Amino acid sequence: MKKKNDLEQLKDSEKGHASTYSSRYFKESVPKFELPEKSMPANAAYQLIHDELNMDCNPALNLASFVTTWMEPEGQKIMMENMHKNFIDHDEYPQTEVIHNRCINILARLFNSPKECKTIGTCTVGSSEAIMLGLLAHKWKWKNRRKAENKPYDKPNIIFGADAHICWDKFAKYFDVEMRMIPMEKGRYVINADLVKPLIDENTICVGTILGTTFTGQVDAIEEINTLLLEIKKEKGWDIPIHVDGASGGFVVPFSDPSYLWDFRLEQVKSINVSGHKYGLVYPGVGWILWRDENDFPEDLIFNVNYLGGKMPTYTLNFSRNSMGVLGQYYNFIRLGREGYAHVMKNCLANAQYLGQNLEKSGKFHMINQGQILPIVALRLADNIKNFTVFHLSAEMRKRGWVISAYTLPANAEEVAIMRIVVKENFSREMAEILLSDIMEACERLAKSQMPDEDQDKVRKHPIC
Ligand SMILES: Cc1ncc(COP(=O)(O)O)c(C=O)c1O
């Protein structure tokens, strides 16, 4: 009632249905700490937030992120129409669950699940949740096995490379597993069987491998590590699973190079995650985790809830979430099919190659991921560039609106500074041309400018920046 009276006291122009926005709301600072006492018209609230968000970068020029920044209007429409459905309410929204299960079936076949296996899986908020769930299942399987053998189960360890995403470190810390991380070296930014072998013991719950690393887009030697683990299984009886982090590559390689062996065709690959919101081509908020067979997932991690109506098994870290991601994913599956995904991935790869080759040809850059598997271009500045760094270049490009990430690699390759360009579906050849010319102009400007002393120091400390 009070709200209505307040609104009635406003002048017509302030009621929110006037043709223009009331200056009352535009001459004051927006609430930042306290919930405001009074309401404001919907259109004023909308416009205030909308305008402020113009300060964000233009998603189409965001080449730093792997996450989808463009979808077809019809895909977007199906997502918006269902944004108010809580995905977890399977009893209330049974058809959404049916569609989710179809996505799992499609992914299982895309990742070459063997016929004799009953592959299971679930959607997640993204690859981080998917990875934690996948690794947790391996920890539990290992623990149950050790318990059954009457052996200690208090010192689990996990092996992966420093090329893994931060969510792998998070898993080790949050779930109390010793992290045996293989450092990088200058010139080697992925892991192989020789590096993994000395770290393995009977307490290894899993070996983590990456199909397209966040840092350079390169791929760990998954097939070789699988062979090593098969040998160890035969010799010592330790059945150590591989989890493949296919966050980006899981939606690229099956289409760009279907014969490349990385998935459930390899015997020890027991779980795979993939980000629907990266090359799955869906807006942020959807990832997937699949286990090769239902036996690879420990039953004691499944919870049954009855308070949503019906009996509902759940095995996600998260509970409530919207249904948009799952439905957007299914839209892409039936709309694009293998043909469409292959088309998109090959275009992205062609444009990434075009960019990489031209940047190298300029003599100013050295490409790190030659023969790229992901449509990303990871570059360092050529050794002859002395008076600016990739950090300066990234900042200079920002002035034009481009967002390009620049970072140093993790231990022991910290001296290597990289600039990374992620090519996505909506990045056309014309945009690539504009980007190339903008990069060249930015390099010329930087070459002419005097670098501040502290930055000169940084370059000396990082000789191959
Ligand atoms: C290889 C890899 N794994 C995991 C993640 C985390 O994915 P998400 O952001 O979907 O949680 C990323 C994100 O870029 C990634 O590149």
PDBQT file of the ligand as one rigid body, heavy atoms in Angstrom, charges set to zero:
ROOT
HETATM    1  C1  LIG A 501      41.258 -26.397 -19.854  1.00  0.00    +0.000 C 
HETATM    2  C2  LIG A 501      40.229 -25.736 -18.969  1.00  0.00    +0.000 A 
HETATM    3  N1  LIG A 501      39.708 -26.427 -17.940  1.00  0.00    +0.000 NA
HETATM    4  C3  LIG A 501      38.781 -25.885 -17.125  1.00  0.00    +0.000 A 
HETATM    5  C4  LIG A 501      38.343 -24.597 -17.303  1.00  0.00    +0.000 A 
HETATM    6  C5  LIG A 501      37.296 -24.042 -16.379  1.00  0.00    +0.000 C 
HETATM    7  O1  LIG A 501      36.096 -23.972 -17.087  1.00  0.00    +0.000 OA
HETATM    8  P1  LIG A 501      34.794 -23.188 -16.600  1.00  0.00    +0.000 P 
HETATM    9  O2  LIG A 501      35.111 -21.756 -16.779  1.00  0.00    +0.000 OA
HETATM   10  O3  LIG A 501      33.752 -23.693 -17.547  1.00  0.00    +0.000 OA
HETATM   11  O4  LIG A 501      34.523 -23.560 -15.195  1.00  0.00    +0.000 OA
HETATM   12  C6  LIG A 501      38.863 -23.830 -18.357  1.00  0.00    +0.000 A 
HETATM   13  C7  LIG A 501      38.439 -22.438 -18.563  1.00  0.00    +0.000 C 
HETATM   14  O5  LIG A 501      38.915 -21.716 -19.398  1.00  0.00    +0.000 OA
HETATM   15  C8  LIG A 501      39.835 -24.417 -19.218  1.00  0.00    +0.000 A 
HETATM   16  O6  LIG A 501      40.385 -23.734 -20.234  1.00  0.00    +0.000 OA
ENDROOT
TORSDOF 0
